[in-house]
Amino acid sequence: KKEMNYEHVEYDDIIHRDHLMIALSKSTGLVYISGENKFGECGIGIKKRVETPTQVFFPGLAQQPEEKVTTISVGINHVLARTNQGSVYSWGCNKFGQCG
């Protein structure tokens, strides 16, 4: 886990819905998240409140540095992230198949 460093990265989108906050830097692809996290909507592998913005890691992107997250969409208790190469990642509540 890394804490958000507001001084060195410019964030293009700050998204807030209900009890969830997401910050996205389109230039770096970095995504930081905090919130209630009852359904795993923070995407960090645990269902526990996340008070300090924490970086979300995406499997496979470390091996492909040219691929970056560029778009985030927030649903009810789930999140979708799309990369510049068309990959889609999802996490959170999947009760009705909303995560794919």
C-alpha positions as CSV (number, residue, x, y, z in Angstrom):
1,K,0.0,0.0,0.0
2,K,1.2,3.5,-0.8
3,E,-0.3,6.7,0.7
4,M,-1.4,9.3,-1.7
5,N,1.2,12.0,-2.3
6,Y,-0.7,15.1,-3.3
7,E,2.4,17.1,-3.8
8,H,4.1,15.2,-6.7
9,V,1.2,13.8,-8.8
10,E,-1.5,15.8,-10.6
11,Y,-4.9,14.0,-10.5
12,D,-7.2,14.6,-13.4
13,D,-10.3,13.1,-11.9
14,I,-11.6,13.0,-8.3
15,I,-14.7,10.9,-8.1
16,H,-17.0,10.7,-5.1
17,R,-20.1,8.5,-4.6
18,D,-21.8,7.8,-1.4
19,H,-19.0,6.5,0.9
20,L,-16.2,6.2,-1.8
21,M,-13.5,8.5,-3.1
22,I,-11.3,7.8,-6.1
23,A,-8.4,9.9,-7.5
24,L,-7.1,9.1,-11.0
25,S,-4.0,10.5,-12.7
26,K,-4.5,9.9,-16.5
27,S,-0.8,10.6,-17.2
28,T,0.5,8.0,-14.9
29,G,-2.5,5.7,-14.6
30,L,-2.3,5.8,-10.8
31,V,-5.6,5.2,-9.0
32,Y,-6.0,5.9,-5.3
33,I,-9.1,5.1,-3.3
34,S,-10.6,5.3,0.1
35,G,-14.0,4.6,1.6
36,E,-16.4,2.4,3.5
37,N,-15.4,-0.7,1.5
38,K,-18.2,-3.1,2.8
39,F,-18.3,-4.9,-0.5
40,G,-14.7,-4.7,-1.5
41,E,-15.3,-1.6,-3.7
42,C,-11.9,-0.2,-2.7
43,G,-10.2,-3.0,-4.7
44,I,-7.4,-3.7,-2.3
45,G,-8.3,-7.3,-1.4
46,I,-10.0,-6.7,2.0
47,K,-13.4,-5.6,3.1
48,K,-12.4,-3.1,5.7
49,R,-12.9,0.7,5.9
50,V,-10.0,2.5,4.1
51,E,-9.5,5.9,5.7
52,T,-6.2,6.8,4.0
53,P,-6.2,7.0,0.2
54,T,-4.5,3.8,-0.9
55,Q,-3.2,2.9,-4.3
56,V,-5.1,0.3,-6.3
57,F,-2.8,-2.2,-8.2
58,F,-4.0,-3.8,-11.4
59,P,-2.7,-7.3,-12.3
60,G,-0.8,-7.4,-15.5
61,L,-0.2,-3.6,-15.8
62,A,3.2,-3.8,-14.2
63,Q,4.4,-5.9,-17.1
64,Q,2.9,-3.4,-19.6
65,P,4.1,0.1,-18.7
66,E,2.5,1.6,-21.8
67,E,-1.0,0.6,-20.7
68,K,-2.5,2.9,-18.1
69,V,-5.9,3.4,-16.5
70,T,-7.6,6.4,-18.1
71,T,-11.3,6.1,-17.1
72,I,-13.0,5.2,-13.8
73,S,-16.8,4.6,-13.4
74,V,-18.4,4.1,-10.1
75,G,-21.6,2.1,-9.6
76,I,-23.5,1.1,-6.6
77,N,-20.9,-0.7,-4.5
78,H,-18.6,-1.5,-7.4
79,V,-16.0,0.2,-9.6
80,L,-14.9,-0.2,-13.3
81,A,-11.6,1.0,-14.6
82,R,-10.7,1.2,-18.3
83,T,-7.2,1.4,-19.8
84,N,-5.9,3.3,-22.8
85,Q,-5.7,-0.1,-24.6
86,G,-9.3,-1.1,-23.9
87,S,-8.8,-3.5,-20.9
88,V,-11.5,-3.3,-18.3
89,Y,-11.0,-4.1,-14.6
90,S,-13.8,-4.3,-12.1
91,W,-14.2,-4.9,-8.4
92,G,-16.7,-4.7,-5.5
93,C,-20.2,-6.1,-5.1
94,N,-21.0,-8.5,-8.0
95,K,-24.4,-9.7,-6.7
96,F,-26.1,-9.2,-10.0
97,G,-23.1,-9.8,-12.3
98,Q,-22.3,-6.1,-12.6
99,C,-18.6,-6.7,-12.4
100,G,-18.6,-8.9,-15.5
